[in-house]
Amino acid sequence: MTMKKMRKATMAAMVLLGCAVAPLTATFAQDMVDAEGNAVETNTQKQESKGGGGFYSIVFGSGVVGMLLWFALFGDGIAGIYFAVDCWVLVKPQKLMPQTLINNVQNAMAEGDVMAALQACESEPSAMSNILAAAFQHVEEGFDVIQEAVNAAADLETEKLMQRLTWISVCSNLGPSLGLLGTVQGMILTFESLASGGAGDVSMLANSIGQALWTTAGGLIVSIPTITVFYSLRNNANRLILRMTAVTMELLNGLRNVSVEGGGEEAVAEMA
């Protein structure tokens, strides 16, 4: 679990580092003229003169800022894939509410053995087992207190689940922002070239604008799938939470008229 959190933190740091470094280097990339005031040959022109092209020239021919933004977009896409797979594995019925847990708790409650039900929850950790354990720990305090404990535990598990899903939304929102930043920076450099007397070469200006727009396209390519996956997983999670709540209350329904005899590990619930 610790290694998983470290991997998530590393991916998030990569994306944030790319977002932080790109604007700082933008100011240095704008001064693309030599000492005589002539425009410096860009990487794009060098690639064209060598006969290169394609996606390679779009990424590595867009200057320092463009490359940093593309690397940030790649990092954002990788992080989005990672969090999408992680949450897809998490948001499943067998992860949130295992059937073996439900069966064990049902059998224990049918026998009126609350401690056996609590031990079943402890032996199979999950979101539902945490909610049930919170209820069984307050069994001696009445059904009203049990309901409050269930609601508090359910809210906590829901928040933990939504925090995991939110990382997918963060990646989807970063994509268009990085793409827009690349487009704006590309337009700035284009107008800088115009100001320095580069209006005669229309093809060069069109190529520069095209490279700037490609970053926006890259941001949308990252954003559209991740935002789709986010809402799909969120809706699935909400359905599972509602189902888990209904099953939990059904399992705890026998505690409405419960009385507890004995104490400690030998506590046994007698249901009317």
Contacts in CASP RR format, 6 or more apart in sequence:
PFRMAT RR
TARGET T0000
AUTHOR 0000-0000-0000
METHOD contacts of the structure
MODEL  1
MTMKKMRKATMAAMVLLGCAVAPLTATFAQDMVDAEGNAVETNTQKQESK
GGGGFYSIVFGSGVVGMLLWFALFGDGIAGIYFAVDCWVLVKPQKLMPQT
LINNVQNAMAEGDVMAALQACESEPSAMSNILAAAFQHVEEGFDVIQEAV
NAAADLETEKLMQRLTWISVCSNLGPSLGLLGTVQGMILTFESLASGGAG
DVSMLANSIGQALWTTAGGLIVSIPTITVFYSLRNNANRLILRMTAVTME
LLNGLRNVSVEGGGEEAVAEMA
4 86 0 8 1.000
7 82 0 8 1.000
8 82 0 8 1.000
8 83 0 8 1.000
8 86 0 8 1.000
8 167 0 8 1.000
11 75 0 8 1.000
11 78 0 8 1.000
11 79 0 8 1.000
11 82 0 8 1.000
12 79 0 8 1.000
12 167 0 8 1.000
12 170 0 8 1.000
14 75 0 8 1.000
14 79 0 8 1.000
15 72 0 8 1.000
15 75 0 8 1.000
15 76 0 8 1.000
15 79 0 8 1.000
15 171 0 8 1.000
15 174 0 8 1.000
18 68 0 8 1.000
18 71 0 8 1.000
18 72 0 8 1.000
19 72 0 8 1.000
19 174 0 8 1.000
19 177 0 8 1.000
19 178 0 8 1.000
21 68 0 8 1.000
22 65 0 8 1.000
22 66 0 8 1.000
22 68 0 8 1.000
22 69 0 8 1.000
22 72 0 8 1.000
22 178 0 8 1.000
22 181 0 8 1.000
23 181 0 8 1.000
25 64 0 8 1.000
25 65 0 8 1.000
25 68 0 8 1.000
26 65 0 8 1.000
26 185 0 8 1.000
26 188 0 8 1.000
28 64 0 8 1.000
29 63 0 8 1.000
29 64 0 8 1.000
29 65 0 8 1.000
29 185 0 8 1.000
29 189 0 8 1.000
30 188 0 8 1.000
30 189 0 8 1.000
30 192 0 8 1.000
32 39 0 8 1.000
32 40 0 8 1.000
32 42 0 8 1.000
32 189 0 8 1.000
32 192 0 8 1.000
32 193 0 8 1.000
33 39 0 8 1.000
33 40 0 8 1.000
33 196 0 8 1.000
34 40 0 8 1.000
37 196 0 8 1.000
38 196 0 8 1.000
39 193 0 8 1.000
39 196 0 8 1.000
39 197 0 8 1.000
39 198 0 8 1.000
42 61 0 8 1.000
42 63 0 8 1.000
42 208 0 8 1.000
43 57 0 8 1.000
43 60 0 8 1.000
43 61 0 8 1.000
43 62 0 8 1.000
43 63 0 8 1.000
44 57 0 8 1.000
44 61 0 8 1.000
44 62 0 8 1.000
44 63 0 8 1.000
44 204 0 8 1.000
44 207 0 8 1.000
44 208 0 8 1.000
44 211 0 8 1.000
45 204 0 8 1.000
46 61 0 8 1.000
47 53 0 8 1.000
47 56 0 8 1.000
47 57 0 8 1.000
47 60 0 8 1.000
47 61 0 8 1.000
48 57 0 8 1.000
48 207 0 8 1.000
58 211 0 8 1.000
58 214 0 8 1.000
59 66 0 8 1.000
59 67 0 8 1.000
59 70 0 8 1.000
60 67 0 8 1.000
61 67 0 8 1.000
61 211 0 8 1.000
62 69 0 8 1.000
62 70 0 8 1.000
62 186 0 8 1.000
62 211 0 8 1.000
62 212 0 8 1.000
62 214 0 8 1.000
62 215 0 8 1.000
65 182 0 8 1.000
65 185 0 8 1.000
65 186 0 8 1.000
66 182 0 8 1.000
66 185 0 8 1.000
66 186 0 8 1.000
66 215 0 8 1.000
69 178 0 8 1.000
69 179 0 8 1.000
69 181 0 8 1.000
69 182 0 8 1.000
69 185 0 8 1.000
69 215 0 8 1.000
70 215 0 8 1.000
72 178 0 8 1.000
73 175 0 8 1.000
73 178 0 8 1.000
73 179 0 8 1.000
73 215 0 8 1.000
73 218 0 8 1.000
73 219 0 8 1.000
73 222 0 8 1.000
76 171 0 8 1.000
76 174 0 8 1.000
76 175 0 8 1.000
76 178 0 8 1.000
76 219 0 8 1.000
76 222 0 8 1.000
77 171 0 8 1.000
77 175 0 8 1.000
77 222 0 8 1.000
77 226 0 8 1.000
79 167 0 8 1.000
79 171 0 8 1.000
80 167 0 8 1.000
80 168 0 8 1.000
80 171 0 8 1.000
80 172 0 8 1.000
80 222 0 8 1.000
80 226 0 8 1.000
83 164 0 8 1.000
83 167 0 8 1.000
83 168 0 8 1.000
83 171 0 8 1.000
84 168 0 8 1.000
84 226 0 8 1.000
84 229 0 8 1.000
84 230 0 8 1.000
84 233 0 8 1.000
86 164 0 8 1.000
87 164 0 8 1.000
87 165 0 8 1.000
87 167 0 8 1.000
87 168 0 8 1.000
87 233 0 8 1.000
88 229 0 8 1.000
88 233 0 8 1.000
89 95 0 8 1.000
90 96 0 8 1.000
90 161 0 8 1.000
90 164 0 8 1.000
91 161 0 8 1.000
91 165 0 8 1.000
91 233 0 8 1.000
91 236 0 8 1.000
91 237 0 8 1.000
91 240 0 8 1.000
93 99 0 8 1.000
93 240 0 8 1.000
93 243 0 8 1.000
95 126 0 8 1.000
95 127 0 8 1.000
96 126 0 8 1.000
96 127 0 8 1.000
96 128 0 8 1.000
96 161 0 8 1.000
96 240 0 8 1.000
96 241 0 8 1.000
96 244 0 8 1.000
97 126 0 8 1.000
97 127 0 8 1.000
97 128 0 8 1.000
97 240 0 8 1.000
97 243 0 8 1.000
97 244 0 8 1.000
97 247 0 8 1.000
98 124 0 8 1.000
98 126 0 8 1.000
98 128 0 8 1.000
100 124 0 8 1.000
101 120 0 8 1.000
101 121 0 8 1.000
101 124 0 8 1.000
101 126 0 8 1.000
101 128 0 8 1.000
101 129 0 8 1.000
101 132 0 8 1.000
102 128 0 8 1.000
102 247 0 8 1.000
102 251 0 8 1.000
104 117 0 8 1.000
104 120 0 8 1.000
104 124 0 8 1.000
105 117 0 8 1.000
105 120 0 8 1.000
105 121 0 8 1.000
105 132 0 8 1.000
105 251 0 8 1.000
106 251 0 8 1.000
108 114 0 8 1.000
108 116 0 8 1.000
108 117 0 8 1.000
108 120 0 8 1.000
109 117 0 8 1.000
109 251 0 8 1.000
109 254 0 8 1.000
109 269 0 8 1.000
109 271 0 8 1.000
112 268 0 8 1.000
112 269 0 8 1.000
112 270 0 8 1.000
112 271 0 8 1.000
113 268 0 8 1.000
113 269 0 8 1.000
114 136 0 8 1.000
114 139 0 8 1.000
114 258 0 8 1.000
114 260 0 8 1.000
114 267 0 8 1.000
114 268 0 8 1.000
114 269 0 8 1.000
115 264 0 8 1.000
115 265 0 8 1.000
115 266 0 8 1.000
115 267 0 8 1.000
115 268 0 8 1.000
117 132 0 8 1.000
117 136 0 8 1.000
118 132 0 8 1.000
118 133 0 8 1.000
118 136 0 8 1.000
118 137 0 8 1.000
120 129 0 8 1.000
121 129 0 8 1.000
121 130 0 8 1.000
121 132 0 8 1.000
121 133 0 8 1.000
121 136 0 8 1.000
122 129 0 8 1.000
122 133 0 8 1.000
127 157 0 8 1.000
127 160 0 8 1.000
127 161 0 8 1.000
127 244 0 8 1.000
128 244 0 8 1.000
128 247 0 8 1.000
128 248 0 8 1.000
130 153 0 8 1.000
130 156 0 8 1.000
130 157 0 8 1.000
131 150 0 8 1.000
131 153 0 8 1.000
131 154 0 8 1.000
131 157 0 8 1.000
131 244 0 8 1.000
131 248 0 8 1.000
132 248 0 8 1.000
132 251 0 8 1.000
132 252 0 8 1.000
133 153 0 8 1.000
134 149 0 8 1.000
134 150 0 8 1.000
134 152 0 8 1.000
134 153 0 8 1.000
135 146 0 8 1.000
135 149 0 8 1.000
135 150 0 8 1.000
135 153 0 8 1.000
135 248 0 8 1.000
135 252 0 8 1.000
135 255 0 8 1.000
137 149 0 8 1.000
138 145 0 8 1.000
138 146 0 8 1.000
138 149 0 8 1.000
139 146 0 8 1.000
139 255 0 8 1.000
139 258 0 8 1.000
139 260 0 8 1.000
139 267 0 8 1.000
139 269 0 8 1.000
140 260 0 8 1.000
140 267 0 8 1.000
142 255 0 8 1.000
142 258 0 8 1.000
143 255 0 8 1.000
143 256 0 8 1.000
143 258 0 8 1.000
146 252 0 8 1.000
146 255 0 8 1.000
150 248 0 8 1.000
150 249 0 8 1.000
150 252 0 8 1.000
154 241 0 8 1.000
154 244 0 8 1.000
154 245 0 8 1.000
154 248 0 8 1.000
157 241 0 8 1.000
158 241 0 8 1.000
161 237 0 8 1.000
161 241 0 8 1.000
162 234 0 8 1.000
162 237 0 8 1.000
165 230 0 8 1.000
165 233 0 8 1.000
165 234 0 8 1.000
165 237 0 8 1.000
168 226 0 8 1.000
168 229 0 8 1.000
168 230 0 8 1.000
168 233 0 8 1.000
169 226 0 8 1.000
169 227 0 8 1.000
169 230 0 8 1.000
171 222 0 8 1.000
171 226 0 8 1.000
172 222 0 8 1.000
172 223 0 8 1.000
172 226 0 8 1.000
172 227 0 8 1.000
172 230 0 8 1.000
173 223 0 8 1.000
174 222 0 8 1.000
175 218 0 8 1.000
175 219 0 8 1.000
175 220 0 8 1.000
175 222 0 8 1.000
175 223 0 8 1.000
176 216 0 8 1.000
176 219 0 8 1.000
176 220 0 8 1.000
176 223 0 8 1.000
178 215 0 8 1.000
178 219 0 8 1.000
179 215 0 8 1.000
179 216 0 8 1.000
179 218 0 8 1.000
179 219 0 8 1.000
179 220 0 8 1.000
180 216 0 8 1.000
181 215 0 8 1.000
182 212 0 8 1.000
182 215 0 8 1.000
182 216 0 8 1.000
183 212 0 8 1.000
183 213 0 8 1.000
183 215 0 8 1.000
183 216 0 8 1.000
184 212 0 8 1.000
185 212 0 8 1.000
186 208 0 8 1.000
186 209 0 8 1.000
186 211 0 8 1.000
186 212 0 8 1.000
187 209 0 8 1.000
187 212 0 8 1.000
189 208 0 8 1.000
189 212 0 8 1.000
190 205 0 8 1.000
190 208 0 8 1.000
190 209 0 8 1.000
190 212 0 8 1.000
193 204 0 8 1.000
193 205 0 8 1.000
193 208 0 8 1.000
194 205 0 8 1.000
198 204 0 8 1.000
198 205 0 8 1.000
199 205 0 8 1.000
254 271 0 8 1.000
255 269 0 8 1.000
255 271 0 8 1.000
257 271 0 8 1.000
257 272 0 8 1.000
258 269 0 8 1.000
258 270 0 8 1.000
258 271 0 8 1.000
258 272 0 8 1.000
259 269 0 8 1.000
259 270 0 8 1.000
259 272 0 8 1.000
260 267 0 8 1.000
260 268 0 8 1.000
260 269 0 8 1.000
260 270 0 8 1.000
261 267 0 8 1.000
261 268 0 8 1.000
261 270 0 8 1.000
262 268 0 8 1.000
END
